[in-house]
Structure formats: structure tokens, C-alpha cells
Amino acid sequence: MTGAAGPAGQVGVLIVNLGTPEAPTPGAVRRYLKEFLTDRRVIEGQGPAWRFLLNAVILPRRSRAKARSYASIWNKEAGESPLKTITRSQAEKLAAALAPEHPGVVVDWAMRYGLPAIAERIAALKARGCDRILVVPLYPQYSAATTATVADAVFRALMTMRAQPALRIAPPYYDNPAYIEALAGSVKAAMAALPEPPETIVASYHGMPQAYVDKGDPYPAQCEATTRLLRDKLGMGGEALIMTYQSRFGFSAWLKPYTDKTLASLGRKGVKRIMVLMPGFAADCLETLEEIAIEGAHIFKRHGGEQFTTVPCLNDSPGGMAALAALVKRELQGWG
């Protein structure tokens, strides 16, 4: 936790990311995946058949495969996943950015699945004297399977408290000008480092089942808005900067177009140079560092592509932190 200890009446800020296993081992990955895949907002309609499939097939197989994937990106020096390293740094830099205008604010961080747990960190903020807490889900685009699950965990934590803190949950920031500016800056910086510019830029967002959207989830509309604003900021048309969805799971229809199939198609069509950014991820993680940067590059080059470049997530970069700080300062209005 960052920020100075203080008496009752303090304001706390809790930034929350998706989560990570505690080690790149099948056992640790299995525990993490079980918590994630038993969330009824992530996998809807869970019944006996799903529970049997999860425990008998999915967890044993995916735990081994994902453990190898995590091992390929693991921060061995810190003994943790890059997501945890980056989120900690985001909290520390956010505290420093808030200090001049909000010197009494205490900043902490948590993971929705895995550790540090949301309930634990809310209790820690409360113990530090925070009777008002702003929770910031690090998902630019809202989804019931991401943002809403953070709210679920927060409300469950408050249900155990007799003296509850006042609570705010920051809204999605998919169209926030500082966020769009930071994304555009990251693309420009990545392009400036290349010997030749990409022929196509792909904005890849995490996917979701089409059925969730049919029930009213606003996620794809917000992804489309982010992409449109980013195109405008970069002065690019729809063919120069396209959008796709990655990380599909299972056999049902997910949001299209699929990232992996698009990468293969671009290679087959003779496109030699592409750049991929992942605007929906606030920090680099397995889905960006392994699924896209490693596996995505392999798919593209296997189908004829040559130059494959990924744009780092905003992470704790100056632009990324400026966007996060702007959001938090706006949501703290009236709280000190």
C-alpha cells in the first residue's frame, strides 16, 4: 500500500486489475482459473454439466498449458507475473501524482481473482482510517464479465462490515480524452521506432460471447467508440486501423472478427507489416505478452507476414499514468 497513514476521515483509492496466479505452476494456475471460471458473470448458466466439464476436463488441461505460457513471460527477478509488477507500480505512481492536490489520499491495489484480494485491501484501507473509498476497475471498456465482477466483490466485502465506508466506483473510461491521447501517443512512439511503417494496425480487444451482447452488454459498443476516437486522433481510416477480438474460449460464437483468424488472413493477403495494440488492457499480461506478442506473431509469419510489432499497453508509462490520474482526480471531486 502507498500513501501516509492517517486518522479517521481519510480517502482511499483502490485500483483493481483482473488477476494472476501466484506461480507459473499447474497447481497455482488451477487455483486461479477455478476462481475465475466459477464466477457466474464470467461463465453464465453454470450447472452440473459445466461443473463436471470444468473439473474433469478444462482445469486439468488448461492448467498445464497455461502454466507453460505463464512461465514464458514470468518476471523471475520479482517472482511474480508482469501484471502484478505493473499494477503495483501504477498504484505507487498514482499516489505520487495525486499527492500535490490530494495529499491525504491513500492508494492501494488489488486483483479481482487471486492476490491481493479486494476484500483484504478494502479492510486494510479501512484500518488506515479511510471512511471513503474510490474503487477504480482497470477496464477502459465496461463489461458485466469484468467491471461488474469488481463491484460484486467490493459489495460482498462491505456486507461483512458493520461500519461500512462510503463507496464510489469509477465509470469506464473508453472515451476519456486523456486515455485516447495516451493510446495515440503509444502508437506514434512504436511507429517511430520501426524501419518501415506498418501497412495495417490492429486494435485487438478481449472477446466475449455474442450471447452476452445479445442480452445487453455494452462492451462492443464501447470498444468501437475507443477505436473510432483513436482513428480520429491518429488521422487514420477504417482500413488502416482495424479492430478485432481475441482470447475466445469454448465453442459458442464470440464477438467477431477474431484476432487470430484476422492475423492469418492478413498474412495470406500479402500484408507484410502489421502493428497490434490492445487498448482494452491497462497493463501487459498473459493475453498481451504471450497470446499476441508470441503466438500472434507466429500466426502472422506462418501465413506470409514478416514484420510483426506490438504496442506495449499503457502500463505505468507517463501517458498511461496521466490518463489514470485524470480519471481519479475527477472522481475524487468533493472528497478532499
C-alpha atoms as a printed R data frame, in Angstrom:
    type eleno elety resid chain resno       x       y       z
1   ATOM     1    CA   MET     A     1   0.000   0.000   0.000
2   ATOM     2    CA   THR     A     2   1.142   3.531  -0.732
3   ATOM     3    CA   GLY     A     3   0.275   6.793   0.977
4   ATOM     4    CA   ALA     A     4   0.844   8.039   4.508
5   ATOM     5    CA   ALA     A     5  -1.017   6.618   7.482
6   ATOM     6    CA   GLY     A     6  -3.628   8.957   8.859
7   ATOM     7    CA   PRO     A     7  -6.542   9.319  11.269
8   ATOM     8    CA   ALA     A     8 -10.165   8.515  10.550
9   ATOM     9    CA   GLY     A     9 -11.589  10.612   7.753
10  ATOM    10    CA   GLN     A    10  -9.060   9.582   5.132
11  ATOM    11    CA   VAL     A    11  -9.916   8.936   1.493
12  ATOM    12    CA   GLY     A    12  -8.740   5.715  -0.126
13  ATOM    13    CA   VAL     A    13  -8.295   4.787  -3.780
14  ATOM    14    CA   LEU     A    14  -8.223   1.114  -4.754
15  ATOM    15    CA   ILE     A    15  -7.196   0.243  -8.305
16  ATOM    16    CA   VAL     A    16  -8.224  -3.259  -9.370
17  ATOM    17    CA   ASN     A    17  -6.940  -5.429 -12.192
18  ATOM    18    CA   LEU     A    18  -8.102  -8.861 -13.368
19  ATOM    19    CA   GLY     A    19  -5.704 -11.155 -11.550
20  ATOM    20    CA   THR     A    20  -2.884 -13.647 -11.844
21  ATOM    21    CA   PRO     A    21  -1.735 -16.958 -10.420
22  ATOM    22    CA   GLU     A    22   0.866 -16.812  -7.689
23  ATOM    23    CA   ALA     A    23   3.309 -19.032  -9.582
24  ATOM    24    CA   PRO     A    24   3.732 -20.401 -13.130
25  ATOM    25    CA   THR     A    25   2.849 -23.920 -11.965
26  ATOM    26    CA   PRO     A    26  -0.146 -26.131 -12.803
27  ATOM    27    CA   GLY     A    27  -1.346 -26.074  -9.195
28  ATOM    28    CA   ALA     A    28  -1.242 -22.295  -8.853
29  ATOM    29    CA   VAL     A    29  -2.768 -21.774 -12.273
30  ATOM    30    CA   ARG     A    30  -5.542 -24.251 -11.475
31  ATOM    31    CA   ARG     A    31  -6.483 -22.355  -8.300
32  ATOM    32    CA   TYR     A    32  -6.555 -19.084 -10.211
33  ATOM    33    CA   LEU     A    33  -8.563 -20.463 -13.141
34  ATOM    34    CA   LYS     A    34 -11.085 -22.126 -10.849
35  ATOM    35    CA   GLU     A    35 -11.820 -18.849  -9.090
36  ATOM    36    CA   PHE     A    36 -12.101 -17.087 -12.447
37  ATOM    37    CA   LEU     A    37 -14.195 -19.686 -14.282
38  ATOM    38    CA   THR     A    38 -16.651 -20.236 -11.428
39  ATOM    39    CA   ASP     A    39 -17.621 -16.557 -11.441
40  ATOM    40    CA   ARG     A    40 -21.191 -16.568 -12.743
41  ATOM    41    CA   ARG     A    41 -20.684 -13.311 -14.600
42  ATOM    42    CA   VAL     A    42 -17.696 -14.738 -16.472
43  ATOM    43    CA   ILE     A    43 -19.389 -18.030 -17.332
44  ATOM    44    CA   GLU     A    44 -23.161 -17.663 -17.312
45  ATOM    45    CA   GLY     A    45 -25.579 -20.539 -16.914
46  ATOM    46    CA   GLN     A    46 -23.339 -22.746 -14.805
47  ATOM    47    CA   GLY     A    47 -24.964 -26.061 -13.991
48  ATOM    48    CA   PRO     A    48 -23.947 -29.643 -13.155
49  ATOM    49    CA   ALA     A    49 -22.735 -30.295 -16.710
50  ATOM    50    CA   TRP     A    50 -20.497 -27.216 -16.664
51  ATOM    51    CA   ARG     A    51 -19.098 -28.032 -13.246
52  ATOM    52    CA   PHE     A    52 -18.254 -31.564 -14.352
53  ATOM    53    CA   LEU     A    53 -16.603 -30.309 -17.564
54  ATOM    54    CA   LEU     A    54 -14.681 -27.654 -15.652
55  ATOM    55    CA   ASN     A    55 -13.263 -30.012 -13.019
56  ATOM    56    CA   ALA     A    56 -12.777 -33.097 -15.169
57  ATOM    57    CA   VAL     A    57 -11.506 -31.599 -18.421
58  ATOM    58    CA   ILE     A    58 -10.925 -27.846 -18.541
59  ATOM    59    CA   LEU     A    59  -8.961 -27.269 -15.342
60  ATOM    60    CA   PRO     A    60  -6.580 -30.243 -15.716
61  ATOM    61    CA   ARG     A    61  -5.782 -29.439 -19.347
62  ATOM    62    CA   ARG     A    62  -5.698 -25.653 -19.262
63  ATOM    63    CA   SER     A    63  -3.760 -25.522 -16.009
64  ATOM    64    CA   ARG     A    64  -0.841 -27.382 -17.541
65  ATOM    65    CA   ALA     A    65  -0.928 -25.448 -20.810
66  ATOM    66    CA   LYS     A    66  -1.339 -22.043 -19.167
67  ATOM    67    CA   ALA     A    67   1.411 -22.782 -16.657
68  ATOM    68    CA   ARG     A    68   3.831 -23.114 -19.575
69  ATOM    69    CA   SER     A    69   2.500 -19.879 -21.050
70  ATOM    70    CA   TYR     A    70   2.933 -18.014 -17.768
71  ATOM    71    CA   ALA     A    71   6.443 -19.395 -17.394
72  ATOM    72    CA   SER     A    72   7.365 -17.833 -20.757
73  ATOM    73    CA   ILE     A    73   6.532 -14.307 -19.540
74  ATOM    74    CA   TRP     A    74   7.122 -14.601 -15.768
75  ATOM    75    CA   ASN     A    75   9.032 -11.824 -14.001
76  ATOM    76    CA   LYS     A    76  11.616 -14.149 -12.498
77  ATOM    77    CA   GLU     A    77  13.529 -11.365 -10.770
78  ATOM    78    CA   ALA     A    78  10.467 -10.257  -8.794
79  ATOM    79    CA   GLY     A    79   8.993 -13.757  -8.553
80  ATOM    80    CA   GLU     A    80   5.612 -12.686  -9.904
81  ATOM    81    CA   SER     A    81   3.677 -12.102 -13.097
82  ATOM    82    CA   PRO     A    82   4.241  -8.885 -15.063
83  ATOM    83    CA   LEU     A    83   0.639  -7.897 -14.351
84  ATOM    84    CA   LYS     A    84   1.308  -7.790 -10.622
85  ATOM    85    CA   THR     A    85   4.585  -5.888 -11.074
86  ATOM    86    CA   ILE     A    86   2.941  -3.284 -13.288
87  ATOM    87    CA   THR     A    87  -0.193  -2.840 -11.177
88  ATOM    88    CA   ARG     A    88   1.909  -2.239  -8.055
89  ATOM    89    CA   SER     A    89   3.905   0.386  -9.926
90  ATOM    90    CA   GLN     A    90   0.696   2.011 -11.180
91  ATOM    91    CA   ALA     A    91  -0.504   2.366  -7.584
92  ATOM    92    CA   GLU     A    92   2.786   3.885  -6.463
93  ATOM    93    CA   LYS     A    93   2.903   6.366  -9.335
94  ATOM    94    CA   LEU     A    94  -0.758   7.243  -8.919
95  ATOM    95    CA   ALA     A    95  -0.121   8.118  -5.265
96  ATOM    96    CA   ALA     A    96   2.724  10.403  -6.321
97  ATOM    97    CA   ALA     A    97   0.573  12.053  -8.997
98  ATOM    98    CA   LEU     A    98  -2.269  12.693  -6.541
99  ATOM    99    CA   ALA     A    99  -0.093  13.962  -3.686
100 ATOM   100    CA   PRO     A   100   0.163  17.644  -4.709
101 ATOM   101    CA   GLU     A   101  -3.624  18.138  -4.907
102 ATOM   102    CA   HIS     A   102  -4.792  15.303  -2.642
103 ATOM   103    CA   PRO     A   103  -2.046  14.839  -0.030
104 ATOM   104    CA   GLY     A   104  -4.186  12.755   2.319
105 ATOM   105    CA   VAL     A   105  -5.341  10.152  -0.200
106 ATOM   106    CA   VAL     A   106  -4.195   6.574   0.421
107 ATOM   107    CA   VAL     A   107  -3.691   4.479  -2.742
108 ATOM   108    CA   ASP     A   108  -3.742   0.708  -2.803
109 ATOM   109    CA   TRP     A   109  -4.193  -2.044  -5.393
110 ATOM   110    CA   ALA     A   110  -5.888  -5.438  -5.657
111 ATOM   111    CA   MET     A   111  -6.682  -8.255  -8.051
112 ATOM   112    CA   ARG     A   112 -10.213  -9.434  -8.780
113 ATOM   113    CA   TYR     A   113  -9.026 -13.043  -8.876
114 ATOM   114    CA   GLY     A   114  -6.030 -14.170  -6.859
115 ATOM   115    CA   LEU     A   115  -3.993 -11.983  -4.540
116 ATOM   116    CA   PRO     A   116  -4.021  -9.366  -3.152
117 ATOM   117    CA   ALA     A   117  -7.780  -9.852  -2.770
118 ATOM   118    CA   ILE     A   118 -10.249  -6.979  -2.926
119 ATOM   119    CA   ALA     A   119 -11.780  -7.707   0.488
120 ATOM   120    CA   GLU     A   120  -8.339  -7.782   2.100
121 ATOM   121    CA   ARG     A   121  -7.303  -4.425   0.655
122 ATOM   122    CA   ILE     A   122 -10.621  -2.733   1.461
123 ATOM   123    CA   ALA     A   123 -10.188  -3.886   5.062
124 ATOM   124    CA   ALA     A   124  -6.619  -2.542   5.013
125 ATOM   125    CA   LEU     A   125  -7.775   0.842   3.711
126 ATOM   126    CA   LYS     A   126 -10.470   0.959   6.367
127 ATOM   127    CA   ALA     A   127  -7.864   0.128   9.022
128 ATOM   128    CA   ARG     A   128  -5.829   3.081   7.747
129 ATOM   129    CA   GLY     A   129  -8.737   5.378   8.581
130 ATOM   130    CA   CYS     A   130 -10.343   5.534   5.130
131 ATOM   131    CA   ASP     A   131 -14.068   6.109   5.542
132 ATOM   132    CA   ARG     A   132 -14.449   6.961   1.841
133 ATOM   133    CA   ILE     A   133 -13.081   4.638  -0.849
134 ATOM   134    CA   LEU     A   134 -12.936   5.139  -4.610
135 ATOM   135    CA   VAL     A   135 -12.651   1.820  -6.462
136 ATOM   136    CA   VAL     A   136 -11.145   2.042  -9.945
137 ATOM   137    CA   PRO     A   137 -11.612  -1.063 -12.131
138 ATOM   138    CA   LEU     A   138  -8.753  -1.002 -14.639
139 ATOM   139    CA   TYR     A   139 -11.009  -1.842 -17.568
140 ATOM   140    CA   PRO     A   140 -11.427   1.051 -20.014
141 ATOM   141    CA   GLN     A   141 -14.498  -0.565 -21.587
142 ATOM   142    CA   TYR     A   142 -17.311  -1.752 -19.317
143 ATOM   143    CA   SER     A   143 -18.454  -5.363 -19.307
144 ATOM   144    CA   ALA     A   144 -20.530  -7.317 -16.823
145 ATOM   145    CA   ALA     A   145 -17.830 -10.007 -17.002
146 ATOM   146    CA   THR     A   146 -15.116  -7.582 -15.877
147 ATOM   147    CA   THR     A   147 -16.165  -4.269 -14.345
148 ATOM   148    CA   ALA     A   148 -19.326  -5.644 -12.737
149 ATOM   149    CA   THR     A   149 -17.438  -8.512 -11.104
150 ATOM   150    CA   VAL     A   150 -15.225  -5.965  -9.356
151 ATOM   151    CA   ALA     A   151 -18.329  -4.262  -7.987
152 ATOM   152    CA   ASP     A   152 -19.681  -7.659  -6.891
153 ATOM   153    CA   ALA     A   153 -16.521  -8.397  -4.903
154 ATOM   154    CA   VAL     A   154 -16.500  -4.929  -3.348
155 ATOM   155    CA   PHE     A   155 -20.134  -5.179  -2.258
156 ATOM   156    CA   ARG     A   156 -19.568  -8.652  -0.821
157 ATOM   157    CA   ALA     A   157 -16.694  -7.256   1.243
158 ATOM   158    CA   LEU     A   158 -18.888  -4.448   2.553
159 ATOM   159    CA   MET     A   159 -21.603  -6.953   3.510
160 ATOM   160    CA   THR     A   160 -19.277  -8.287   6.224
161 ATOM   161    CA   MET     A   161 -18.723  -4.845   7.788
162 ATOM   162    CA   ARG     A   162 -20.863  -3.262  10.481
163 ATOM   163    CA   ALA     A   163 -19.312   0.172   9.905
164 ATOM   164    CA   GLN     A   164 -19.066   0.483   6.131
165 ATOM   165    CA   PRO     A   165 -17.020   3.129   4.305
166 ATOM   166    CA   ALA     A   166 -18.726   5.359   1.757
167 ATOM   167    CA   LEU     A   167 -18.051   3.989  -1.712
168 ATOM   168    CA   ARG     A   168 -17.626   5.195  -5.262
169 ATOM   169    CA   ILE     A   169 -16.847   3.035  -8.284
170 ATOM   170    CA   ALA     A   170 -15.193   4.835 -11.192
171 ATOM   171    CA   PRO     A   171 -17.013   4.540 -14.526
172 ATOM   172    CA   PRO     A   172 -15.424   3.133 -17.684
173 ATOM   173    CA   TYR     A   173 -13.070   5.498 -19.444
174 ATOM   174    CA   TYR     A   174 -13.229   4.210 -23.022
175 ATOM   175    CA   ASP     A   175 -13.787   7.718 -24.426
176 ATOM   176    CA   ASN     A   176 -11.769   9.727 -21.928
177 ATOM   177    CA   PRO     A   177  -9.649  12.259 -23.877
178 ATOM   178    CA   ALA     A   178  -6.533  11.601 -21.770
179 ATOM   179    CA   TYR     A   179  -6.877   7.847 -22.390
180 ATOM   180    CA   ILE     A   180  -7.276   8.325 -26.144
181 ATOM   181    CA   GLU     A   181  -4.330  10.730 -26.179
182 ATOM   182    CA   ALA     A   182  -2.183   8.187 -24.337
183 ATOM   183    CA   LEU     A   183  -3.143   5.401 -26.770
184 ATOM   184    CA   ALA     A   184  -2.332   7.613 -29.760
185 ATOM   185    CA   GLY     A   185   0.996   8.580 -28.224
186 ATOM   186    CA   SER     A   186   1.932   4.934 -27.668
187 ATOM   187    CA   VAL     A   187   1.147   4.095 -31.290
188 ATOM   188    CA   LYS     A   188   3.180   7.036 -32.591
189 ATOM   189    CA   ALA     A   189   6.149   6.105 -30.401
190 ATOM   190    CA   ALA     A   190   6.063   2.497 -31.575
191 ATOM   191    CA   MET     A   191   5.850   3.560 -35.220
192 ATOM   192    CA   ALA     A   192   8.766   5.963 -34.841
193 ATOM   193    CA   ALA     A   193  10.980   3.070 -33.725
194 ATOM   194    CA   LEU     A   194  10.292   0.980 -36.854
195 ATOM   195    CA   PRO     A   195  12.428   0.895 -40.007
196 ATOM   196    CA   GLU     A   196   9.227   0.847 -42.095
197 ATOM   197    CA   PRO     A   197   5.687   1.806 -41.063
198 ATOM   198    CA   PRO     A   198   3.071  -0.938 -40.716
199 ATOM   199    CA   GLU     A   199   0.667  -1.492 -43.571
200 ATOM   200    CA   THR     A   200  -2.141  -2.246 -41.128
201 ATOM   201    CA   ILE     A   201  -2.681  -1.510 -37.440
202 ATOM   202    CA   VAL     A   202  -4.851  -3.950 -35.495
203 ATOM   203    CA   ALA     A   203  -6.618  -2.887 -32.293
204 ATOM   204    CA   SER     A   204  -7.265  -6.179 -30.509
205 ATOM   205    CA   TYR     A   205  -9.748  -6.275 -27.616
206 ATOM   206    CA   HIS     A   206 -10.579  -9.144 -25.307
207 ATOM   207    CA   GLY     A   207 -13.516 -11.069 -26.696
208 ATOM   208    CA   MET     A   208 -16.811 -12.114 -25.140
209 ATOM   209    CA   PRO     A   209 -19.625 -14.496 -26.084
210 ATOM   210    CA   GLN     A   210 -22.071 -12.972 -28.544
211 ATOM   211    CA   ALA     A   211 -24.886 -14.135 -26.283
212 ATOM   212    CA   TYR     A   212 -23.760 -11.704 -23.575
213 ATOM   213    CA   VAL     A   213 -24.031  -8.824 -26.009
214 ATOM   214    CA   ASP     A   214 -27.454 -10.017 -27.148
215 ATOM   215    CA   LYS     A   215 -28.554  -9.702 -23.507
216 ATOM   216    CA   GLY     A   216 -27.486  -6.049 -23.432
217 ATOM   217    CA   ASP     A   217 -23.805  -5.854 -22.523
218 ATOM   218    CA   PRO     A   218 -22.450  -2.505 -23.834
219 ATOM   219    CA   TYR     A   219 -18.881  -3.755 -24.202
220 ATOM   220    CA   PRO     A   220 -18.540  -3.940 -28.018
221 ATOM   221    CA   ALA     A   221 -20.132  -0.520 -28.492
222 ATOM   222    CA   GLN     A   222 -17.536   0.964 -26.151
223 ATOM   223    CA   CYS     A   223 -14.694  -0.873 -27.939
224 ATOM   224    CA   GLU     A   224 -15.957   0.538 -31.229
225 ATOM   225    CA   ALA     A   225 -16.094   4.027 -29.728
226 ATOM   226    CA   THR     A   226 -12.499   3.756 -28.498
227 ATOM   227    CA   THR     A   227 -11.343   2.613 -31.929
228 ATOM   228    CA   ARG     A   228 -13.220   5.386 -33.695
229 ATOM   229    CA   LEU     A   229 -11.764   8.055 -31.402
230 ATOM   230    CA   LEU     A   230  -8.274   6.599 -31.805
231 ATOM   231    CA   ARG     A   231  -8.610   6.653 -35.592
232 ATOM   232    CA   ASP     A   232  -9.658  10.294 -35.422
233 ATOM   233    CA   LYS     A   233  -6.746  11.181 -33.152
234 ATOM   234    CA   LEU     A   234  -4.253   9.430 -35.462
235 ATOM   235    CA   GLY     A   235  -5.893  10.658 -38.656
236 ATOM   236    CA   MET     A   236  -6.418   7.108 -39.926
237 ATOM   237    CA   GLY     A   237  -9.247   5.472 -41.824
238 ATOM   238    CA   GLY     A   238 -11.005   2.219 -41.089
239 ATOM   239    CA   GLU     A   239  -8.756   0.152 -43.359
240 ATOM   240    CA   ALA     A   240  -5.548   1.490 -41.815
241 ATOM   241    CA   LEU     A   241  -6.666   0.745 -38.243
242 ATOM   242    CA   ILE     A   242  -8.973  -2.230 -37.865
243 ATOM   243    CA   MET     A   243 -10.394  -3.817 -34.700
244 ATOM   244    CA   THR     A   244 -10.643  -7.465 -33.664
245 ATOM   245    CA   TYR     A   245 -11.398  -9.609 -30.611
246 ATOM   246    CA   GLN     A   246  -9.038 -12.113 -29.011
247 ATOM   247    CA   SER     A   247  -8.968 -14.799 -26.295
248 ATOM   248    CA   ARG     A   248 -12.142 -16.668 -27.192
249 ATOM   249    CA   PHE     A   249 -12.893 -19.730 -25.113
250 ATOM   250    CA   GLY     A   250 -15.197 -22.697 -25.718
251 ATOM   251    CA   PHE     A   251 -17.353 -23.496 -28.733
252 ATOM   252    CA   SER     A   252 -20.040 -20.791 -28.729
253 ATOM   253    CA   ALA     A   253 -19.971 -17.774 -31.035
254 ATOM   254    CA   TRP     A   254 -17.903 -14.852 -29.735
255 ATOM   255    CA   LEU     A   255 -17.542 -11.292 -30.924
256 ATOM   256    CA   LYS     A   256 -16.023 -11.094 -34.400
257 ATOM   257    CA   PRO     A   257 -13.745 -10.629 -36.197
258 ATOM   258    CA   TYR     A   258 -11.381 -12.934 -34.302
259 ATOM   259    CA   THR     A   259  -7.837 -11.651 -33.861
260 ATOM   260    CA   ASP     A   260  -6.057 -14.922 -34.670
261 ATOM   261    CA   LYS     A   261  -8.035 -15.510 -37.850
262 ATOM   262    CA   THR     A   262  -7.538 -11.892 -38.915
263 ATOM   263    CA   LEU     A   263  -3.762 -12.148 -38.445
264 ATOM   264    CA   ALA     A   264  -3.697 -15.285 -40.586
265 ATOM   265    CA   SER     A   265  -5.889 -13.646 -43.230
266 ATOM   266    CA   LEU     A   266  -3.706 -10.537 -43.430
267 ATOM   267    CA   GLY     A   267  -0.644 -12.695 -43.985
268 ATOM   268    CA   ARG     A   268  -2.346 -14.705 -46.716
269 ATOM   269    CA   LYS     A   269  -3.454 -11.483 -48.449
270 ATOM   270    CA   GLY     A   270   0.159 -10.379 -48.790
271 ATOM   271    CA   VAL     A   271   0.342  -7.871 -45.944
272 ATOM   272    CA   LYS     A   272   3.951  -7.954 -44.737
273 ATOM   273    CA   ARG     A   273   3.993  -5.427 -41.900
274 ATOM   274    CA   ILE     A   274   1.433  -5.048 -39.150
275 ATOM   275    CA   MET     A   275   1.265  -3.482 -35.708
276 ATOM   276    CA   VAL     A   276  -1.029  -4.691 -32.920
277 ATOM   277    CA   LEU     A   277  -2.156  -2.700 -29.908
278 ATOM   278    CA   MET     A   278  -4.502  -3.870 -27.158
279 ATOM   279    CA   PRO     A   279  -6.474  -0.833 -25.937
280 ATOM   280    CA   GLY     A   280  -8.670  -2.806 -23.526
281 ATOM   281    CA   PHE     A   281  -5.779  -3.907 -21.315
282 ATOM   282    CA   ALA     A   282  -4.469  -1.394 -18.778
283 ATOM   283    CA   ALA     A   283  -1.334  -3.471 -18.166
284 ATOM   284    CA   ASP     A   284   0.595  -6.080 -20.076
285 ATOM   285    CA   CYS     A   285  -0.335  -9.606 -19.080
286 ATOM   286    CA   LEU     A   286  -0.559 -13.146 -20.468
287 ATOM   287    CA   GLU     A   287  -3.057 -12.106 -23.139
288 ATOM   288    CA   THR     A   288  -0.783  -9.375 -24.494
289 ATOM   289    CA   LEU     A   289   2.717 -10.737 -23.879
290 ATOM   290    CA   GLU     A   290   2.112 -14.366 -24.838
291 ATOM   291    CA   GLU     A   291  -1.139 -14.644 -26.787
292 ATOM   292    CA   ILE     A   292  -0.443 -11.672 -29.053
293 ATOM   293    CA   ALA     A   293   3.292 -10.883 -28.935
294 ATOM   294    CA   ILE     A   294   4.379 -14.539 -29.203
295 ATOM   295    CA   GLU     A   295   1.527 -16.630 -30.592
296 ATOM   296    CA   GLY     A   296   0.061 -13.829 -32.697
297 ATOM   297    CA   ALA     A   297   3.417 -13.129 -34.300
298 ATOM   298    CA   HIS     A   298   3.819 -16.833 -35.046
299 ATOM   299    CA   ILE     A   299   0.402 -16.988 -36.738
300 ATOM   300    CA   PHE     A   300   1.055 -13.905 -38.875
301 ATOM   301    CA   LYS     A   301   4.508 -15.017 -40.016
302 ATOM   302    CA   ARG     A   302   3.395 -18.579 -40.655
303 ATOM   303    CA   HIS     A   303   0.919 -17.206 -43.191
304 ATOM   304    CA   GLY     A   304   3.391 -14.988 -45.040
305 ATOM   305    CA   GLY     A   305   3.801 -11.925 -42.825
306 ATOM   306    CA   GLU     A   306   7.233 -10.524 -41.993
307 ATOM   307    CA   GLN     A   307   7.237  -7.536 -39.615
308 ATOM   308    CA   PHE     A   308   5.048  -8.002 -36.537
309 ATOM   309    CA   THR     A   309   5.108  -5.269 -33.899
310 ATOM   310    CA   THR     A   310   3.153  -4.989 -30.665
311 ATOM   311    CA   VAL     A   311   2.500  -1.715 -28.890
312 ATOM   312    CA   PRO     A   312   3.027  -2.031 -25.128
313 ATOM   313    CA   CYS     A   313  -0.044  -1.439 -23.008
314 ATOM   314    CA   LEU     A   314  -0.197   1.926 -21.284
315 ATOM   315    CA   ASN     A   315   1.120   0.274 -18.108
316 ATOM   316    CA   ASP     A   316   2.831   2.805 -15.822
317 ATOM   317    CA   SER     A   317   4.028   4.991 -18.713
318 ATOM   318    CA   PRO     A   318   3.771   8.779 -18.350
319 ATOM   319    CA   GLY     A   319   0.808   8.894 -20.722
320 ATOM   320    CA   GLY     A   320  -0.930   5.986 -19.061
321 ATOM   321    CA   MET     A   321  -0.464   7.434 -15.596
322 ATOM   322    CA   ALA     A   322  -1.645  10.858 -16.745
323 ATOM   323    CA   ALA     A   323  -4.861   9.263 -18.027
324 ATOM   324    CA   LEU     A   324  -5.383   7.296 -14.817
325 ATOM   325    CA   ALA     A   325  -4.639  10.290 -12.604
326 ATOM   326    CA   ALA     A   326  -7.070  12.467 -14.583
327 ATOM   327    CA   LEU     A   327  -9.827   9.894 -14.115
328 ATOM   328    CA   VAL     A   328  -9.174   9.541 -10.388
329 ATOM   329    CA   LYS     A   329  -8.999  13.301  -9.772
330 ATOM   330    CA   ARG     A   330 -12.341  13.744 -11.497
331 ATOM   331    CA   GLU     A   331 -13.965  11.011  -9.404
332 ATOM   332    CA   LEU     A   332 -12.495  12.351  -6.143
333 ATOM   333    CA   GLN     A   333 -14.241  15.709  -6.516
334 ATOM   334    CA   GLY     A   334 -15.946  16.667  -3.260
335 ATOM   335    CA   TRP     A   335 -13.975  14.125  -1.259
336 ATOM   336    CA   GLY     A   336 -10.899  16.185  -0.432
